[in-house]
Amino acid sequence: MVPRKLPSDLEEEILIRVPPLSLVRFRSVCKEWNTLFNNKRFADKNFACGRPEFMLKTHSHVYSISVNLNDNPTIKVRDFRFDLLGDRYRHYGTCDGYLLFMYDYNKRGVVLNPLLRKTKWFAEASSGGKGMGYDGSKPEKSYKIIGIMKTYSLGEKITTSAVFEFATNAWKVTHCTGFHKEITSTHSSPVSLNGNLYWTGYNYTAETGQYVIERLDFSKEIIKTFCILPCKWKESSSHAQVLAIYKGDRFSVLEQCIRTREIEIWVTKNKIGNGDDGDDVVWIKFMTFSIPDFPLVLSYKSYYVDNNIYGKSFLLCCLTKKPKQGWIYIVRGDMCKQIKIDEVLCKFQSSVYVPSLINIS
């Protein structure tokens, strides 16, 4: 009997939900699949269905760690074996499955897709990359990197914001002012959503204050307050807030008491659209837990939350100093499980990313 072939649209809908690591291996199955996996529309849809992983960068290795959130959670570690990295490369964010690294205090940088083994080096400039995004107002994504340009005039150092455009392969000074000061004055590193960068900040007066999310719009290259956080204003520095992406199209925000280590997490009820102005953002409490001697999330920032048939879960990647050892923490209900990362016995940087087939030229 001749094998029955699925309709092409149904076949595509099935493949969109397959993890990209498997799709990379499936390229050799047939020419049609190889062509499909190179299609930008397919890559974007597959990315939207992707599950987050932890990315670890040591002196000489880049690892990805996927977590199986079943009844008894386990991890799987993959070594991508990149030789171009070293101690002087620092990680400055992710976007569409790509990692941004800067070398030797902003002398040069590289954008890396570990799954596709794709790299794009910056043209050397006196600017350091601080975050990556894209102009989502155009039919084709126009990728950019925001950075800091340092120049000298009459012996005085002048610091301005600058943008590296992939299309022109060059830096330009932008009217997006105050980016560096806003990022360095907050606990939270920026996260990328819909091509824009978001981070926690605060507005305050003599009487009161508010924790907020700030946004850098890459299409307009301007910074403005996006929405108010659900965390209650506190005058002291006893609490820290860390922002993350939830379900690929929403926010989660974690607040931890530095003294008691108690953690509260909220998530946005609805997805965040590309054109949203933040006025109708609704927050719901996701989970609360208090575990003595729990790691300070502020020190690592690489966490994410999940909700599946096994319940609401919190995941954190962290490093112990004595001995130096990588760990994955999983908190779900009354369970707090620590899983040792046997492959990592040294200092590392960690982040949360989603593997991607998206090809940035």
QUIVENLIN-V392445 format. One record per pair of residues at least 12 apart in sequence whose C-alpha atoms are under 7 Angstrom apart, sorted by the first residue. I is the first residue (numbers start at 0). J is the second residue. Records with the same first field share a line. If there is no record, write none. Layout:
BEGIN
I = J  J
END
This chain:
BEGIN
15 = 41  44  45
16 = 45  48
18 = 49
19 = 354  355  356
39 = 357
42 = 356  357
43 = 357
46 = 355
47 = 247
49 = 353  354
50 = 353
51 = 351  352  353
52 = 64  65  351  352  353
53 = 65  349  350  351  352
54 = 349  350  351  352
55 = 347  348  349  350
56 = 347  348  349
57 = 346  347  348
58 = 84  85  86
59 = 82  84  85
60 = 78  80  81
61 = 78  79  80  81
62 = 76  77  78  79
63 = 76  77  78
64 = 76  77
69 = 309
70 = 309
79 = 113
87 = 102  103
88 = 100  101  102  103
89 = 101  102
91 = 129  130
92 = 130  131  190
93 = 131  191  352
94 = 131  132  191
95 = 355  357
96 = 112  352  353  354  355
97 = 110  111  112
98 = 110  111  112
99 = 111
101 = 127  128
105 = 126  127
106 = 123  124  125
107 = 121  123  124
108 = 120  121
109 = 121
114 = 354  355
115 = 356
122 = 168  169
125 = 148  149
126 = 146  147  148  149
127 = 146  147
128 = 144  145  146  147
129 = 145  146
130 = 144  145
131 = 143  144  145
132 = 144  191  194  195  196  217
133 = 194  195  217
134 = 194  217  218
135 = 193  194  218
136 = 218
142 = 164  165
143 = 162  163  164  165
144 = 162  163  164
145 = 161  162  163
146 = 160  161  162
147 = 159  160  161  179
148 = 160  161
159 = 176
160 = 172  173  175  176  178
161 = 173
175 = 220  221  222
185 = 199  200
186 = 239  240  241  297
187 = 199  240  241  242
190 = 243
192 = 248
193 = 273
194 = 217
195 = 214  215  216  217
196 = 214  215  216
197 = 212  213  214  215
198 = 212  213  214  242
199 = 211  212  213  242
200 = 212  213
208 = 232
209 = 227  232
210 = 227  228  230  232
211 = 224  226  227  228
212 = 224  225  226  227  228
213 = 225
225 = 276  277
226 = 277  278  280
229 = 282
237 = 256  257  258
238 = 254  255  256  257
239 = 254  255  256  297
240 = 252  253  254  255
241 = 253  254  297  300
243 = 303
245 = 304
248 = 270  271
249 = 267  269  270  271
250 = 266  267
251 = 264  265  266  267
252 = 264  265  266
253 = 265
260 = 289  290  291  292  293  295
261 = 288  289  290
262 = 287  288  289
263 = 286  287  288
264 = 284  285  286  287
265 = 282  283  284  285
266 = 282  283  284  285
267 = 280  281  282  283
268 = 281  282  283
299 = 317
301 = 315  316  349  350  351
302 = 314  315  316  351
303 = 315
310 = 331
311 = 331
312 = 329  330  331
313 = 329  330  331
314 = 327  328  329  330
315 = 327  328  329
316 = 328
323 = 344  345  346
324 = 343  344  345
325 = 339  340  343  344
326 = 338  339  340
327 = 339
END
